[in-house]
């Protein structure tokens, strides 16, 4: 056998081993009980980023509403106190 034939034989052997390794990897993936959960988790990464932005926006909106409600309550309390004081002649 010349060197070219020997190399060709070794290449064939390596290709067979690669095919076997790929089959084993695929089979292990199919046997993994968590494969579906892992696939869903990987697909949720982008959705989670969008949800985090939405939650942050909602928190800011709630804080703004709280500030406005507090200011309004303060104004109403001040006006009520002034009217009561005026009615009592103070």
PDB file of N, CA, C and O in Angstrom:
ATOM      1  N   UNK A   1       0.848  -1.182   0.000  1.00  0.00           N
ATOM      2  CA  UNK A   1       0.000   0.000   0.000  1.00  0.00           C
ATOM      3  C   UNK A   1       0.889   1.238   0.000  1.00  0.00           C
ATOM      4  O   UNK A   1       1.890   1.319   0.711  1.00  0.00           O
ATOM      5  N   UNK A   2       0.502   2.149  -0.784  1.00  0.00           N
ATOM      6  CA  UNK A   2       1.274   3.385  -0.774  1.00  0.00           C
ATOM      7  C   UNK A   2       0.697   4.351   0.267  1.00  0.00           C
ATOM      8  O   UNK A   2      -0.344   4.081   0.866  1.00  0.00           O
ATOM      9  N   UNK A   3       1.361   5.439   0.469  1.00  0.00           N
ATOM     10  CA  UNK A   3       0.966   6.401   1.502  1.00  0.00           C
ATOM     11  C   UNK A   3      -0.417   6.979   1.250  1.00  0.00           C
ATOM     12  O   UNK A   3      -1.165   7.210   2.199  1.00  0.00           O
ATOM     13  N   UNK A   4      -0.769   7.214   0.010  1.00  0.00           N
ATOM     14  CA  UNK A   4      -2.077   7.785  -0.335  1.00  0.00           C
ATOM     15  C   UNK A   4      -3.198   6.837   0.064  1.00  0.00           C
ATOM     16  O   UNK A   4      -4.227   7.275   0.578  1.00  0.00           O
ATOM     17  N   UNK A   5      -3.009   5.553  -0.166  1.00  0.00           N
ATOM     18  CA  UNK A   5      -4.025   4.570   0.205  1.00  0.00           C
ATOM     19  C   UNK A   5      -4.141   4.469   1.733  1.00  0.00           C
ATOM     20  O   UNK A   5      -5.234   4.301   2.273  1.00  0.00           O
ATOM     21  N   UNK A   6      -3.014   4.573   2.406  1.00  0.00           N
ATOM     22  CA  UNK A   6      -3.037   4.530   3.875  1.00  0.00           C
ATOM     23  C   UNK A   6      -3.790   5.748   4.436  1.00  0.00           C
ATOM     24  O   UNK A   6      -4.599   5.618   5.355  1.00  0.00           O
ATOM     25  N   UNK A   7      -3.516   6.908   3.881  1.00  0.00           N
ATOM     26  CA  UNK A   7      -4.209   8.123   4.324  1.00  0.00           C
ATOM     27  C   UNK A   7      -5.703   8.031   4.027  1.00  0.00           C
ATOM     28  O   UNK A   7      -6.535   8.445   4.834  1.00  0.00           O
ATOM     29  N   UNK A   8      -6.025   7.488   2.871  1.00  0.00           N
ATOM     30  CA  UNK A   8      -7.435   7.334   2.498  1.00  0.00           C
ATOM     31  C   UNK A   8      -8.142   6.424   3.500  1.00  0.00           C
ATOM     32  O   UNK A   8      -9.273   6.693   3.902  1.00  0.00           O
ATOM     33  N   UNK A   9      -7.465   5.345   3.899  1.00  0.00           N
ATOM     34  CA  UNK A   9      -8.041   4.430   4.887  1.00  0.00           C
ATOM     35  C   UNK A   9      -8.226   5.105   6.232  1.00  0.00           C
ATOM     36  O   UNK A   9      -9.244   4.906   6.896  1.00  0.00           O
ATOM     37  N   UNK A  10      -7.253   5.900   6.637  1.00  0.00           N
ATOM     38  CA  UNK A  10      -7.360   6.617   7.906  1.00  0.00           C
ATOM     39  C   UNK A  10      -8.474   7.657   7.870  1.00  0.00           C
ATOM     40  O   UNK A  10      -9.179   7.846   8.861  1.00  0.00           O
ATOM     41  N   UNK A  11      -8.636   8.331   6.736  1.00  0.00           N
ATOM     42  CA  UNK A  11      -9.721   9.313   6.588  1.00  0.00           C
ATOM     43  C   UNK A  11     -11.065   8.621   6.700  1.00  0.00           C
ATOM     44  O   UNK A  11     -11.976   9.129   7.354  1.00  0.00           O
ATOM     45  N   UNK A  12     -11.196   7.456   6.060  1.00  0.00           N
ATOM     46  CA  UNK A  12     -12.451   6.697   6.155  1.00  0.00           C
ATOM     47  C   UNK A  12     -12.743   6.306   7.604  1.00  0.00           C
ATOM     48  O   UNK A  12     -13.886   6.386   8.053  1.00  0.00           O
ATOM     49  N   UNK A  13     -11.705   5.882   8.336  1.00  0.00           N
ATOM     50  CA  UNK A  13     -11.870   5.506   9.735  1.00  0.00           C
ATOM     51  C   UNK A  13     -12.299   6.703  10.574  1.00  0.00           C
ATOM     52  O   UNK A  13     -13.181   6.578  11.424  1.00  0.00           O
ATOM     53  N   UNK A  14     -11.688   7.856  10.345  1.00  0.00           N
ATOM     54  CA  UNK A  14     -12.050   9.069  11.081  1.00  0.00           C
ATOM     55  C   UNK A  14     -13.493   9.462  10.772  1.00  0.00           C
ATOM     56  O   UNK A  14     -14.237   9.842  11.676  1.00  0.00           O
ATOM     57  N   UNK A  15     -13.893   9.373   9.506  1.00  0.00           N
ATOM     58  CA  UNK A  15     -15.270   9.705   9.141  1.00  0.00           C
ATOM     59  C   UNK A  15     -16.268   8.768   9.806  1.00  0.00           C
ATOM     60  O   UNK A  15     -17.343   9.199  10.224  1.00  0.00           O
ATOM     61  N   UNK A  16     -15.919   7.486   9.905  1.00  0.00           N
ATOM     62  CA  UNK A  16     -16.801   6.542  10.585  1.00  0.00           C
ATOM     63  C   UNK A  16     -16.927   6.890  12.069  1.00  0.00           C
ATOM     64  O   UNK A  16     -18.018   6.832  12.637  1.00  0.00           O
ATOM     65  N   UNK A  17     -15.824   7.244  12.679  1.00  0.00           N
ATOM     66  CA  UNK A  17     -15.853   7.602  14.100  1.00  0.00           C
ATOM     67  C   UNK A  17     -16.665   8.874  14.329  1.00  0.00           C
ATOM     68  O   UNK A  17     -17.406   8.975  15.307  1.00  0.00           O
ATOM     69  N   UNK A  18     -16.526   9.840  13.429  1.00  0.00           N
ATOM     70  CA  UNK A  18     -17.311  11.076  13.544  1.00  0.00           C
ATOM     71  C   UNK A  18     -18.797  10.769  13.426  1.00  0.00           C
ATOM     72  O   UNK A  18     -19.607  11.306  14.181  1.00  0.00           O
ATOM     73  N   UNK A  19     -19.157   9.905  12.479  1.00  0.00           N
ATOM     74  CA  UNK A  19     -20.559   9.512  12.305  1.00  0.00           C
ATOM     75  C   UNK A  19     -21.085   8.839  13.567  1.00  0.00           C
ATOM     76  O   UNK A  19     -22.213   9.097  13.987  1.00  0.00           O
ATOM     77  N   UNK A  20     -20.271   7.981  14.170  1.00  0.00           N
ATOM     78  CA  UNK A  20     -20.673   7.294  15.395  1.00  0.00           C
ATOM     79  C   UNK A  20     -20.854   8.297  16.538  1.00  0.00           C
ATOM     80  O   UNK A  20     -21.825   8.224  17.291  1.00  0.00           O
ATOM     81  N   UNK A  21     -19.919   9.221  16.654  1.00  0.00           N
ATOM     82  CA  UNK A  21     -20.016  10.235  17.714  1.00  0.00           C
ATOM     83  C   UNK A  21     -21.255  11.096  17.523  1.00  0.00           C
ATOM     84  O   UNK A  21     -21.952  11.392  18.493  1.00  0.00           O
ATOM     85  N   UNK A  22     -21.539  11.501  16.294  1.00  0.00           N
ATOM     86  CA  UNK A  22     -22.742  12.307  16.033  1.00  0.00           C
ATOM     87  C   UNK A  22     -23.997  11.540  16.406  1.00  0.00           C
ATOM     88  O   UNK A  22     -24.933  12.113  16.962  1.00  0.00           O
ATOM     89  N   UNK A  23     -24.027  10.225  16.099  1.00  0.00           N
ATOM     90  CA  UNK A  23     -25.197   9.410  16.435  1.00  0.00           C
ATOM     91  C   UNK A  23     -25.364   9.312  17.944  1.00  0.00           C
ATOM     92  O   UNK A  23     -26.483   9.382  18.451  1.00  0.00           O
ATOM     93  N   UNK A  24     -24.262   9.151  18.663  1.00  0.00           N
ATOM     94  CA  UNK A  24     -24.331   9.055  20.122  1.00  0.00           C
ATOM     95  C   UNK A  24     -24.817  10.382  20.721  1.00  0.00           C
ATOM     96  O   UNK A  24     -25.657  10.393  21.620  1.00  0.00           O
ATOM     97  N   UNK A  25     -24.291  11.476  20.225  1.00  0.00           N
ATOM     98  CA  UNK A  25     -24.704  12.795  20.728  1.00  0.00           C
ATOM     99  C   UNK A  25     -26.190  13.018  20.476  1.00  0.00           C
ATOM    100  O   UNK A  25     -26.905  13.506  21.352  1.00  0.00           O
ATOM    101  N   UNK A  26     -26.651  12.666  19.296  1.00  0.00           N
ATOM    102  CA  UNK A  26     -28.071  12.843  18.976  1.00  0.00           C
ATOM    103  C   UNK A  26     -28.923  11.964  19.877  1.00  0.00           C
ATOM    104  O   UNK A  26     -29.954  12.409  20.383  1.00  0.00           O
ATOM    105  N   UNK A  27     -28.505  10.729  20.081  1.00  0.00           N
ATOM    106  CA  UNK A  27     -29.270   9.810  20.930  1.00  0.00           C
ATOM    107  C   UNK A  27     -29.299  10.318  22.369  1.00  0.00           C
ATOM    108  O   UNK A  27     -30.342  10.250  23.020  1.00  0.00           O
ATOM    109  N   UNK A  28     -28.191  10.818  22.870  1.00  0.00           N
ATOM    110  CA  UNK A  28     -28.169  11.346  24.232  1.00  0.00           C
ATOM    111  C   UNK A  28     -29.098  12.548  24.356  1.00  0.00           C
ATOM    112  O   UNK A  28     -29.767  12.728  25.373  1.00  0.00           O
ATOM    113  N   UNK A  29     -29.129  13.365  23.309  1.00  0.00           N
ATOM    114  CA  UNK A  29     -30.038  14.506  23.319  1.00  0.00           C
ATOM    115  C   UNK A  29     -31.485  14.069  23.347  1.00  0.00           C
ATOM    116  O   UNK A  29     -32.320  14.691  24.004  1.00  0.00           O
ATOM    117  N   UNK A  30     -31.779  12.998  22.634  1.00  0.00           N
ATOM    118  CA  UNK A  30     -33.145  12.475  22.607  1.00  0.00           C
ATOM    119  C   UNK A  30     -33.511  11.837  23.935  1.00  0.00           C
ATOM    120  O   UNK A  30     -34.679  11.845  24.321  1.00  0.00           O
ATOM    121  N   UNK A  31     -32.541  11.289  24.633  1.00  0.00           N
ATOM    122  CA  UNK A  31     -32.801  10.634  25.908  1.00  0.00           C
ATOM    123  C   UNK A  31     -32.877  11.609  27.077  1.00  0.00           C
ATOM    124  O   UNK A  31     -33.397  11.260  28.137  1.00  0.00           O
ATOM    125  N   UNK A  32     -32.373  12.810  26.902  1.00  0.00           N
ATOM    126  CA  UNK A  32     -32.351  13.785  27.988  1.00  0.00           C
ATOM    127  C   UNK A  32     -33.781  14.152  28.384  1.00  0.00           C
ATOM    128  O   UNK A  32     -34.541  14.638  27.547  1.00  0.00           O
ATOM    129  N   UNK A  33     -34.161  13.930  29.642  1.00  0.00           N
ATOM    130  CA  UNK A  33     -35.538  14.223  30.054  1.00  0.00           C
ATOM    131  C   UNK A  33     -35.847  15.723  30.096  1.00  0.00           C
ATOM    132  O   UNK A  33     -37.011  16.120  30.143  1.00  0.00           O
ATOM    133  N   UNK A  34     -34.809  16.545  30.079  1.00  0.00           N
ATOM    134  CA  UNK A  34     -35.014  17.987  30.200  1.00  0.00           C
ATOM    135  C   UNK A  34     -34.853  18.719  28.870  1.00  0.00           C
ATOM    136  O   UNK A  34     -34.829  19.950  28.853  1.00  0.00           O
ATOM    137  N   UNK A  35     -34.742  18.004  27.772  1.00  0.00           N
ATOM    138  CA  UNK A  35     -34.438  18.652  26.491  1.00  0.00           C
ATOM    139  C   UNK A  35     -35.510  19.658  26.081  1.00  0.00           C
ATOM    140  O   UNK A  35     -35.192  20.724  25.554  1.00  0.00           O
ATOM    141  N   UNK A  36     -36.772  19.324  26.319  1.00  0.00           N
ATOM    142  CA  UNK A  36     -37.843  20.249  25.943  1.00  0.00           C
ATOM    143  C   UNK A  36     -37.815  21.505  26.824  1.00  0.00           C
ATOM    144  O   UNK A  36     -38.024  22.616  26.338  1.00  0.00           O
ATOM    145  N   UNK A  37     -37.557  21.316  28.108  1.00  0.00           N
ATOM    146  CA  UNK A  37     -37.468  22.466  29.002  1.00  0.00           C
ATOM    147  C   UNK A  37     -36.295  23.362  28.631  1.00  0.00           C
ATOM    148  O   UNK A  37     -36.408  24.588  28.664  1.00  0.00           O
ATOM    149  N   UNK A  38     -35.179  22.754  28.281  1.00  0.00           N
ATOM    150  CA  UNK A  38     -34.014  23.532  27.885  1.00  0.00           C
ATOM    151  C   UNK A  38     -34.285  24.306  26.603  1.00  0.00           C
ATOM    152  O   UNK A  38     -33.889  25.465  26.483  1.00  0.00           O
ATOM    153  N   UNK A  39     -34.953  23.680  25.651  1.00  0.00           N
ATOM    154  CA  UNK A  39     -35.274  24.362  24.390  1.00  0.00           C
ATOM    155  C   UNK A  39     -36.220  25.528  24.652  1.00  0.00           C
ATOM    156  O   UNK A  39     -36.045  26.608  24.088  1.00  0.00           O
ATOM    157  N   UNK A  40     -37.224  25.316  25.506  1.00  0.00           N
ATOM    158  CA  UNK A  40     -38.147  26.411  25.811  1.00  0.00           C
ATOM    159  C   UNK A  40     -37.449  27.539  26.551  1.00  0.00           C
ATOM    160  O   UNK A  40     -37.715  28.713  26.293  1.00  0.00           O
ATOM    161  N   UNK A  41     -36.562  27.191  27.463  1.00  0.00           N
ATOM    162  CA  UNK A  41     -35.834  28.213  28.209  1.00  0.00           C
ATOM    163  C   UNK A  41     -34.970  29.043  27.276  1.00  0.00           C
ATOM    164  O   UNK A  41     -34.879  30.261  27.430  1.00  0.00           O
ATOM    165  N   UNK A  42     -34.343  28.402  26.321  1.00  0.00           N
ATOM    166  CA  UNK A  42     -33.514  29.133  25.363  1.00  0.00           C
ATOM    167  C   UNK A  42     -34.372  30.061  24.511  1.00  0.00           C
ATOM    168  O   UNK A  42     -33.932  31.150  24.143  1.00  0.00           O
ATOM    169  N   UNK A  43     -35.583  29.640  24.197  1.00  0.00           N
ATOM    170  CA  UNK A  43     -36.478  30.468  23.380  1.00  0.00           C
ATOM    171  C   UNK A  43     -37.066  31.626  24.172  1.00  0.00           C
ATOM    172  O   UNK A  43     -37.533  32.601  23.583  1.00  0.00           O
ATOM    173  N   UNK A  44     -37.052  31.535  25.492  1.00  0.00           N
ATOM    174  CA  UNK A  44     -37.671  32.569  26.332  1.00  0.00           C
ATOM    175  C   UNK A  44     -36.744  33.727  26.659  1.00  0.00           C
ATOM    176  O   UNK A  44     -37.182  34.714  27.251  1.00  0.00           O
ATOM    177  N   UNK A  45     -35.483  33.631  26.290  1.00  0.00           N
ATOM    178  CA  UNK A  45     -34.525  34.675  26.666  1.00  0.00           C
ATOM    179  C   UNK A  45     -34.971  36.033  26.133  1.00  0.00           C
ATOM    180  O   UNK A  45     -34.967  37.017  26.873  1.00  0.00           O
ATOM    181  N   UNK A  46     -35.353  36.098  24.865  1.00  0.00           N
ATOM    182  CA  UNK A  46     -35.767  37.381  24.278  1.00  0.00           C
ATOM    183  C   UNK A  46     -37.065  37.863  24.915  1.00  0.00           C
ATOM    184  O   UNK A  46     -37.219  39.048  25.210  1.00  0.00           O
ATOM    185  N   UNK A  47     -37.996  36.935  25.124  1.00  0.00           N
ATOM    186  CA  UNK A  47     -39.276  37.315  25.738  1.00  0.00           C
ATOM    187  C   UNK A  47     -39.069  37.864  27.139  1.00  0.00           C
ATOM    188  O   UNK A  47     -39.736  38.818  27.538  1.00  0.00           O
ATOM    189  N   UNK A  48     -38.148  37.268  27.890  1.00  0.00           N
ATOM    190  CA  UNK A  48     -37.887  37.736  29.251  1.00  0.00           C
ATOM    191  C   UNK A  48     -37.320  39.154  29.235  1.00  0.00           C
ATOM    192  O   UNK A  48     -37.652  39.962  30.103  1.00  0.00           O
ATOM    193  N   UNK A  49     -36.479  39.460  28.270  1.00  0.00           N
ATOM    194  CA  UNK A  49     -35.944  40.820  28.157  1.00  0.00           C
ATOM    195  C   UNK A  49     -37.050  41.824  27.913  1.00  0.00           C
ATOM    196  O   UNK A  49     -37.065  42.904  28.504  1.00  0.00           O
ATOM    197  N   UNK A  50     -37.978  41.463  27.039  1.00  0.00           N
ATOM    198  CA  UNK A  50     -39.115  42.346  26.741  1.00  0.00           C
ATOM    199  C   UNK A  50     -39.988  42.509  27.987  1.00  0.00           C
ATOM    200  O   UNK A  50     -40.454  43.609  28.283  1.00  0.00           O
ATOM    201  N   UNK A  51     -40.205  41.416  28.710  1.00  0.00           N
ATOM    202  CA  UNK A  51     -41.033  41.474  29.909  1.00  0.00           C
ATOM    203  C   UNK A  51     -40.377  42.340  30.991  1.00  0.00           C
ATOM    204  O   UNK A  51     -41.070  43.076  31.694  1.00  0.00           O
ATOM    205  N   UNK A  52     -39.054  42.258  31.131  1.00  0.00           N
ATOM    206  CA  UNK A  52     -38.366  43.074  32.130  1.00  0.00           C
ATOM    207  C   UNK A  52     -38.522  44.555  31.823  1.00  0.00           C
ATOM    208  O   UNK A  52     -38.714  45.361  32.734  1.00  0.00           O
ATOM    209  N   UNK A  53     -38.443  44.919  30.560  1.00  0.00           N
ATOM    210  CA  UNK A  53     -38.632  46.318  30.170  1.00  0.00           C
ATOM    211  C   UNK A  53     -40.058  46.756  30.483  1.00  0.00           C
ATOM    212  O   UNK A  53     -40.281  47.854  30.994  1.00  0.00           O
ATOM    213  N   UNK A  54     -41.026  45.887  30.172  1.00  0.00           N
ATOM    214  CA  UNK A  54     -42.435  46.221  30.426  1.00  0.00           C
ATOM    215  C   UNK A  54     -42.696  46.395  31.922  1.00  0.00           C
ATOM    216  O   UNK A  54     -43.408  47.316  32.321  1.00  0.00           O
ATOM    217  N   UNK A  55     -42.129  45.525  32.746  1.00  0.00           N
ATOM    218  CA  UNK A  55     -42.325  45.621  34.194  1.00  0.00           C
ATOM    219  C   UNK A  55     -41.694  46.908  34.735  1.00  0.00           C
ATOM    220  O   UNK A  55     -42.274  47.576  35.591  1.00  0.00           O
ATOM    221  N   UNK A  56     -40.520  47.246  34.237  1.00  0.00           N
ATOM    222  CA  UNK A  56     -39.875  48.495  34.666  1.00  0.00           C
ATOM    223  C   UNK A  56     -40.728  49.695  34.295  1.00  0.00           C
ATOM    224  O   UNK A  56     -40.893  50.614  35.097  1.00  0.00           O
ATOM    225  N   UNK A  57     -41.274  49.693  33.079  1.00  0.00           N
ATOM    226  CA  UNK A  57     -42.147  50.790  32.654  1.00  0.00           C
ATOM    227  C   UNK A  57     -43.388  50.878  33.547  1.00  0.00           C
ATOM    228  O   UNK A  57     -43.808  51.971  33.926  1.00  0.00           O
ATOM    229  N   UNK A  58     -43.973  49.720  33.880  1.00  0.00           N
ATOM    230  CA  UNK A  58     -45.149  49.721  34.750  1.00  0.00           C
ATOM    231  C   UNK A  58     -44.815  50.252  36.140  1.00  0.00           C
ATOM    232  O   UNK A  58     -45.607  50.986  36.732  1.00  0.00           O
ATOM    233  N   UNK A  59     -43.649  49.887  36.661  1.00  0.00           N
ATOM    234  CA  UNK A  59     -43.250  50.392  37.986  1.00  0.00           C
ATOM    235  C   UNK A  59     -43.117  51.901  37.961  1.00  0.00           C
ATOM    236  O   UNK A  59     -43.536  52.580  38.899  1.00  0.00           O
ATOM    237  N   UNK A  60     -42.541  52.430  36.900  1.00  0.00           N
ATOM    238  CA  UNK A  60     -42.411  53.883  36.794  1.00  0.00           C
ATOM    239  C   UNK A  60     -43.780  54.546  36.701  1.00  0.00           C
ATOM    240  O   UNK A  60     -44.009  55.585  37.320  1.00  0.00           O
ATOM    241  N   UNK A  61     -44.692  53.950  35.929  1.00  0.00           N
ATOM    242  CA  UNK A  61     -46.039  54.511  35.809  1.00  0.00           C
ATOM    243  C   UNK A  61     -46.761  54.506  37.162  1.00  0.00           C
ATOM    244  O   UNK A  61     -47.434  55.474  37.515  1.00  0.00           O
ATOM    245  N   UNK A  62     -46.616  53.413  37.913  1.00  0.00           N
ATOM    246  CA  UNK A  62     -47.257  53.338  39.231  1.00  0.00           C
ATOM    247  C   UNK A  62     -46.663  54.385  40.168  1.00  0.00           C
ATOM    248  O   UNK A  62     -47.397  55.009  40.935  1.00  0.00           O
ATOM    249  N   UNK A  63     -45.364  54.586  40.118  1.00  0.00           N
ATOM    250  CA  UNK A  63     -44.729  55.601  40.965  1.00  0.00           C
ATOM    251  C   UNK A  63     -45.226  56.996  40.606  1.00  0.00           C
ATOM    252  O   UNK A  63     -45.466  57.813  41.496  1.00  0.00           O
ATOM    253  N   UNK A  64     -45.382  57.279  39.312  1.00  0.00           N
ATOM    254  CA  UNK A  64     -45.893  58.585  38.876  1.00  0.00           C
ATOM    255  C   UNK A  64     -47.320  58.792  39.366  1.00  0.00           C
ATOM    256  O   UNK A  64     -47.679  59.882  39.813  1.00  0.00           O
ATOM    257  N   UNK A  65     -48.131  57.742  39.281  1.00  0.00           N
ATOM    258  CA  UNK A  65     -49.515  57.842  39.754  1.00  0.00           C
ATOM    259  C   UNK A  65     -49.528  58.121  41.254  1.00  0.00           C
ATOM    260  O   UNK A  65     -50.327  58.928  41.729  1.00  0.00           O
ATOM    261  N   UNK A  66     -48.643  57.454  42.003  1.00  0.00           N
ATOM    262  CA  UNK A  66     -48.567  57.686  43.449  1.00  0.00           C
ATOM    263  C   UNK A  66     -48.194  59.116  43.779  1.00  0.00           C
ATOM    264  O   UNK A  66     -48.761  59.712  44.695  1.00  0.00           O
ATOM    265  N   UNK A  67     -47.257  59.667  43.052  1.00  0.00           N
ATOM    266  CA  UNK A  67     -46.850  61.062  43.277  1.00  0.00           C
ATOM    267  C   UNK A  67     -48.006  62.005  42.980  1.00  0.00           C
ATOM    268  O   UNK A  67     -48.275  62.926  43.751  1.00  0.00           O
ATOM    269  N   UNK A  68     -48.689  61.776  41.863  1.00  0.00           N
ATOM    270  CA  UNK A  68     -49.814  62.641  41.502  1.00  0.00           C
ATOM    271  C   UNK A  68     -50.942  62.524  42.520  1.00  0.00           C
ATOM    272  O   UNK A  68     -51.558  63.525  42.887  1.00  0.00           O
ATOM    273  N   UNK A  69     -51.214  61.286  42.983  1.00  0.00           N
ATOM    274  CA  UNK A  69     -52.280  61.098  43.973  1.00  0.00           C
ATOM    275  C   UNK A  69     -51.915  61.779  45.285  1.00  0.00           C
ATOM    276  O   UNK A  69     -52.775  62.379  45.930  1.00  0.00           O
ATOM    277  N   UNK A  70     -50.662  61.694  45.684  1.00  0.00           N
ATOM    278  CA  UNK A  70     -50.222  62.359  46.912  1.00  0.00           C
ATOM    279  C   UNK A  70     -50.331  63.864  46.802  1.00  0.00           C
ATOM    280  O   UNK A  70     -50.760  64.526  47.747  1.00  0.00           O
ATOM    281  N   UNK A  71     -49.949  64.413  45.660  1.00  0.00           N
ATOM    282  CA  UNK A  71     -50.046  65.864  45.463  1.00  0.00           C
ATOM    283  C   UNK A  71     -51.500  66.311  45.491  1.00  0.00           C
ATOM    284  O   UNK A  71     -51.829  67.332  46.095  1.00  0.00           O
ATOM    285  N   UNK A  72     -52.369  65.545  44.838  1.00  0.00           N
ATOM    286  CA  UNK A  72     -53.790  65.887  44.806  1.00  0.00           C
ATOM    287  C   UNK A  72     -54.391  65.815  46.210  1.00  0.00           C
ATOM    288  O   UNK A  72     -55.162  66.687  46.610  1.00  0.00           O
ATOM    289  N   UNK A  73     -54.029  64.769  46.953  1.00  0.00           N
ATOM    290  CA  UNK A  73     -54.547  64.642  48.323  1.00  0.00           C
ATOM    291  C   UNK A  73     -54.061  65.799  49.183  1.00  0.00           C
ATOM    292  O   UNK A  73     -54.813  66.309  50.014  1.00  0.00           O
ATOM    293  N   UNK A  74     -52.836  66.213  48.999  1.00  0.00           N
ATOM    294  CA  UNK A  74     -52.310  67.360  49.743  1.00  0.00           C
ATOM    295  C   UNK A  74     -53.042  68.636  49.408  1.00  0.00           C
ATOM    296  O   UNK A  74     -53.340  69.439  50.292  1.00  0.00           O
ATOM    297  N   UNK A  75     -53.337  68.829  48.122  1.00  0.00           N
ATOM    298  CA  UNK A  75     -54.076  70.031  47.709  1.00  0.00           C
ATOM    299  C   UNK A  75     -55.482  70.032  48.293  1.00  0.00           C
ATOM    300  O   UNK A  75     -55.961  71.049  48.794  1.00  0.00           O
ATOM    301  N   UNK A  76     -56.139  68.868  48.220  1.00  0.00           N
ATOM    302  CA  UNK A  76     -57.501  68.781  48.753  1.00  0.00           C
ATOM    303  C   UNK A  76     -57.478  69.024  50.263  1.00  0.00           C
ATOM    304  O   UNK A  76     -58.336  69.730  50.792  1.00  0.00           O
ATOM    305  N   UNK A  77     -56.506  68.446  50.949  1.00  0.00           N
ATOM    306  CA  UNK A  77     -56.397  68.667  52.395  1.00  0.00           C
ATOM    307  C   UNK A  77     -56.137  70.132  52.725  1.00  0.00           C
ATOM    308  O   UNK A  77     -56.707  70.666  53.677  1.00  0.00           O
ATOM    309  N   UNK A  78     -55.287  70.780  51.949  1.00  0.00           N
ATOM    310  CA  UNK A  78     -54.994  72.199  52.174  1.00  0.00           C
ATOM    311  C   UNK A  78     -56.202  73.073  51.934  1.00  0.00           C
ATOM    312  O   UNK A  78     -56.487  73.976  52.721  1.00  0.00           O
ATOM    313  N   UNK A  79     -56.916  72.811  50.852  1.00  0.00           N
ATOM    314  CA  UNK A  79     -58.126  73.599  50.539  1.00  0.00           C
ATOM    315  C   UNK A  79     -59.190  73.371  51.609  1.00  0.00           C
ATOM    316  O   UNK A  79     -59.844  74.309  52.065  1.00  0.00           O
ATOM    317  N   UNK A  80     -59.353  72.087  52.007  1.00  0.00           N
ATOM    318  CA  UNK A  80     -60.357  71.783  53.047  1.00  0.00           C
ATOM    319  C   UNK A  80     -60.019  72.491  54.353  1.00  0.00           C
ATOM    320  O   UNK A  80     -60.896  73.052  55.008  1.00  0.00           O
ATOM    321  N   UNK A  81     -58.763  72.461  54.721  1.00  0.00           N
ATOM    322  CA  UNK A  81     -58.342  73.136  55.960  1.00  0.00           C
ATOM    323  C   UNK A  81     -58.587  74.640  55.870  1.00  0.00           C
ATOM    324  O   UNK A  81     -59.047  75.264  56.826  1.00  0.00           O
ATOM    325  N   UNK A  82     -58.274  75.210  54.711  1.00  0.00           N
ATOM    326  CA  UNK A  82     -58.481  76.663  54.537  1.00  0.00           C
ATOM    327  C   UNK A  82     -59.961  76.998  54.611  1.00  0.00           C
ATOM    328  O   UNK A  82     -60.335  77.985  55.244  1.00  0.00           O
ATOM    329  N   UNK A  83     -60.814  76.192  53.974  1.00  0.00           N
ATOM    330  CA  UNK A  83     -62.267  76.449  54.014  1.00  0.00           C
ATOM    331  C   UNK A  83     -62.813  76.301  55.434  1.00  0.00           C
ATOM    332  O   UNK A  83     -63.634  77.108  55.870  1.00  0.00           O
ATOM    333  N   UNK A  84     -62.363  75.282  56.151  1.00  0.00           N
ATOM    334  CA  UNK A  84     -62.845  75.079  57.511  1.00  0.00           C
ATOM    335  C   UNK A  84     -62.388  76.259  58.396  1.00  0.00           C
ATOM    336  O   UNK A  84     -63.160  76.781  59.201  1.00  0.00           O
ATOM    337  N   UNK A  85     -61.144  76.654  58.230  1.00  0.00           N
ATOM    338  CA  UNK A  85     -60.606  77.767  59.023  1.00  0.00           C
ATOM    339  C   UNK A  85     -61.386  79.040  58.719  1.00  0.00           C
ATOM    340  O   UNK A  85     -61.680  79.817  59.628  1.00  0.00           O
ATOM    341  N   UNK A  86     -61.724  79.260  57.452  1.00  0.00           N
ATOM    342  CA  UNK A  86     -62.474  80.453  57.060  1.00  0.00           C
ATOM    343  C   UNK A  86     -63.878  80.409  57.646  1.00  0.00           C
ATOM    344  O   UNK A  86     -64.399  81.419  58.120  1.00  0.00           O
ATOM    345  N   UNK A  87     -64.504  79.189  57.608  1.00  0.00           N
ATOM    346  CA  UNK A  87     -65.856  79.033  58.135  1.00  0.00           C
ATOM    347  C   UNK A  87     -65.883  79.273  59.642  1.00  0.00           C
ATOM    348  O   UNK A  87     -66.860  79.810  60.165  1.00  0.00           O
ATOM    349  N   UNK A  88     -64.842  78.889  60.330  1.00  0.00           N
ATOM    350  CA  UNK A  88     -64.771  79.042  61.783  1.00  0.00           C
ATOM    351  C   UNK A  88     -64.286  80.451  62.171  1.00  0.00           C
ATOM    352  O   UNK A  88     -64.288  80.828  63.342  1.00  0.00           O
ATOM    353  N   UNK A  89     -63.879  81.198  61.167  1.00  0.00           N
ATOM    354  CA  UNK A  89     -63.426  82.564  61.425  1.00  0.00           C
ATOM    355  C   UNK A  89     -62.011  82.618  61.933  1.00  0.00           C
ATOM    356  O   UNK A  89     -61.636  83.581  62.602  1.00  0.00           O
ATOM    357  N   UNK A  90     -61.229  81.638  61.646  1.00  0.00           N
ATOM    358  CA  UNK A  90     -59.841  81.645  62.136  1.00  0.00           C
ATOM    359  C   UNK A  90     -58.933  82.322  61.168  1.00  0.00           C
ATOM    360  O   UNK A  90     -57.731  82.421  61.415  1.00  0.00           O
TER     361      UNK A  90
END
